[in-house]
């Protein structure tokens, strides 16, 4: 009797409950908020969109910067960066089992991100260390492919494990700092910016008596991963 009732509930879910909202529990452990909406469009295919918000904090994986960046001066500068972000990720999922919302899936996706950055540039002026803060936004656009699995755990509640979703694309942005500076300070700031050894990123800058401006352009890559709890309705 119990098994038959459960089968009826599953059939009703398939027919009536085409929507699902999810909260990424893994993102919460790092202080981020990640919400997803997903909708069934065929028996084994869904479309969805994920919204990610990260409050201002230090550069992610800052402890690993020294192993990525060879130059110690650049490494020290990057560890002072603070960043906040917002991203939108539309995707389509193809479930490989007998029904949608259940079992292993593959999911091609696109991602648009906006990152607000505060970057203090340290420079030596007349024997003392000074700094100018350049800030602004960097925008990225990338595409990728995720694999994962999803299970129904209780009635209309589901567990979603996105195992891995690498993505690659490009990013560009402008950072600007306002500060009244003389010619000697301008030369010192130019030297500090010129000494930055940022991997794979093209950096163009200009410095004048009212401050500094830096333009960044280069490739962008990342990996999506999540453990989410979902409610189907």
C-alpha positions as a printed Julia matrix, in Angstrom:
233×3 Matrix{Float64}:
  0.0    0.0     0.0
  2.85   2.4     0.95
  4.76   1.68   -2.29
  1.65   2.22   -4.4
  0.95   5.54   -2.67
  4.52   6.68   -3.28
  4.22   5.85   -6.98
  1.06   7.94   -7.18
  2.86  10.86   -5.5
  5.72  10.62   -7.98
  3.32  10.58  -10.93
  1.52  13.63   -9.57
  4.83  15.44   -9.18
  5.74  14.66  -12.8
  2.43  16.02  -14.09
  1.71  18.92  -11.73
  5.01  20.13  -10.25
  7.22  21.46  -13.01
  9.09  24.1   -10.98
 11.88  23.92   -8.43
 13.76  26.47   -6.33
 17.1   25.64   -4.69
 19.51  27.01   -2.15
 23.2   26.19   -2.56
 24.33  25.01    0.88
 27.97  24.8    -0.2
 28.01  28.51   -1.09
 26.69  29.43    2.37
 29.8   27.95    3.98
 31.88  30.67    2.28
 29.44  33.49    3.04
 27.94  33.61   -0.46
 24.3   33.37   -1.51
 23.38  31.21   -4.49
 19.75  30.66   -5.55
 18.48  28.67   -8.53
 15.16  28.37  -10.32
 14.59  25.33  -12.55
 11.61  24.36  -14.72
 10.72  21.11  -16.45
 10.06  21.66  -20.17
 10.06  18.04  -21.41
  9.9   14.77  -19.4
 13.71  14.72  -19.03
 14.83  18.29  -19.8
 14.81  21.43  -17.69
 15.87  25.04  -18.07
 17.07  27.12  -15.19
 18.9   30.19  -13.98
 21.21  30.66  -11.0
 21.85  33.94   -9.18
 25.04  34.27   -7.13
 25.89  37.13   -4.77
 29.16  37.53   -2.9
 29.61  40.33   -0.31
 32.85  42.29   -0.26
 35.76  40.17    0.95
 39.36  39.34    0.17
 40.36  37.76   -3.12
 39.17  34.11   -3.23
 41.93  31.53   -2.69
 44.25  34.29   -1.44
 46.29  31.67    0.43
 47.2   30.11   -2.92
 48.29  33.34   -4.6
 52.0   32.81   -3.89
 51.93  29.47   -5.7
 50.24  31.05   -8.73
 52.1   34.37   -8.92
 55.91  34.16   -8.98
 56.53  37.79   -8.07
 56.36  38.43   -4.29
 55.51  42.11   -4.71
 52.54  41.29   -6.94
 51.46  38.53   -4.55
 51.47  40.96   -1.6
 49.46  43.52   -3.6
 46.83  40.96   -4.62
 46.33  39.85   -1.02
 45.13  43.39   -0.22
 42.41  43.33   -2.88
 38.76  43.29   -1.78
 36.03  42.12   -4.15
 32.26  41.67   -4.29
 30.35  40.05   -7.12
 27.04  39.21   -8.74
 26.54  36.64  -11.48
 23.7   35.17  -13.53
 24.01  31.66  -14.99
 21.33  30.31  -17.37
 21.54  26.61  -18.17
 19.74  23.68  -19.74
 19.82  20.25  -18.09
 19.45  16.87  -19.7
 18.62  14.14  -17.19
 19.98  10.74  -18.18
 17.58   8.58  -16.15
 13.95   7.68  -16.69
 12.53  11.02  -15.58
 13.4   14.67  -15.1
 14.67  16.06  -11.8
 16.13  12.67  -10.89
 19.46  10.93  -11.49
 22.58  12.05  -13.32
 22.47  15.07  -15.62
 24.63  17.07  -18.01
 24.13  20.82  -18.24
 25.66  23.29  -20.73
 25.53  26.84  -19.37
 26.53  30.46  -19.85
 27.64  32.85  -17.14
 27.71  36.64  -16.87
 29.51  38.12  -13.88
 30.18  41.59  -12.52
 32.95  42.03   -9.95
 33.44  45.23   -7.96
 37.11  45.56   -7.04
 39.09  47.72   -4.6
 42.82  47.48   -5.33
 45.33  49.45   -3.19
 48.48  50.06   -5.24
 51.5   50.5    -2.98
 54.41  52.64   -4.12
 57.6   54.06   -2.63
 57.79  57.86   -2.43
 60.71  59.66   -0.79
 61.57  56.62    1.29
 58.07  55.97    2.64
 55.41  53.56    1.46
 52.31  55.25    0.07
 49.27  53.86   -1.71
 46.5   54.86   -4.06
 43.27  52.85   -4.15
 41.96  52.12   -7.64
 38.46  50.72   -7.8
 35.85  49.86  -10.39
 34.2   46.85  -11.98
 35.29  43.9   -14.07
 32.73  42.14  -16.27
 33.09  38.57  -17.49
 31.28  36.33  -19.93
 31.96  32.6   -20.11
 30.46  29.27  -21.11
 30.84  25.76  -19.76
 29.51  22.29  -19.14
 28.43  20.78  -15.8
 27.8   17.23  -14.63
 25.91  16.25  -11.5
 23.17  14.18   -9.93
 19.89  14.88   -8.17
 17.7   12.8    -5.86
 14.26  13.09   -4.3
 14.86  12.84   -0.55
 11.42  13.48    0.95
  8.12  14.29   -0.75
  8.79  17.52   -2.67
 12.34  18.05   -1.36
 15.38  17.2    -3.5
 19.15  17.09   -3.07
 21.22  18.42   -6.0
 24.96  17.69   -6.24
 26.68  19.52   -9.06
 29.97  17.64   -9.16
 31.89  19.89  -11.52
 31.17  22.66  -14.0
 34.27  24.19  -15.59
 33.77  27.35  -17.66
 35.97  29.59  -19.78
 35.61  32.98  -21.42
 36.9   36.54  -21.23
 36.77  39.55  -18.92
 37.54  43.24  -19.07
 37.18  46.21  -16.79
 38.48  49.6   -15.65
 39.79  50.55  -12.22
 40.35  54.2   -11.35
 41.73  56.1    -8.36
 41.5   59.83   -7.7
 44.41  61.5    -5.9
 46.24  64.77   -6.36
 49.86  63.78   -7.08
 53.0   65.51   -8.3
 55.33  64.34  -11.05
 57.61  62.41   -8.7
 54.65  60.48   -7.26
 53.34  59.83  -10.77
 56.67  58.24  -11.69
 56.58  56.11   -8.53
 53.03  54.92   -9.22
 53.9   54.12  -12.84
 56.83  52.03  -11.62
 54.59  50.16   -9.15
 52.02  49.4   -11.83
 54.71  48.43  -14.32
 56.21  46.02  -11.77
 52.9   44.14  -11.35
 53.29  40.72  -12.9
 49.69  39.59  -13.41
 49.46  36.18  -15.13
 47.65  36.07  -18.54
 46.01  39.5   -17.98
 46.74  42.47  -20.24
 47.12  45.59  -18.11
 47.12  49.1   -19.58
 47.4   52.11  -17.31
 47.74  55.87  -17.33
 48.83  58.14  -14.5
 48.44  61.91  -14.33
 48.23  64.67  -11.72
 44.68  63.7   -10.73
 45.25  59.96  -10.16
 45.59  56.64  -11.96
 43.49  54.49  -14.25
 44.07  50.83  -15.15
 42.34  48.79  -17.84
 42.33  45.0   -17.63
 41.54  42.57  -20.42
 42.12  38.84  -20.58
 40.79  35.29  -20.34
 38.44  34.21  -17.57
 37.98  30.73  -16.12
 36.34  29.04  -13.16
 34.64  25.92  -11.84
 31.07  25.64  -10.6
 30.22  23.23   -7.79
 27.24  23.01   -5.47
 25.35  20.95   -2.94
 21.82  22.3    -2.94
 18.49  21.59   -1.31
 15.51  22.07   -3.61
 11.75  22.37   -3.24
  9.55  21.23   -6.13
  6.16  22.81   -6.74
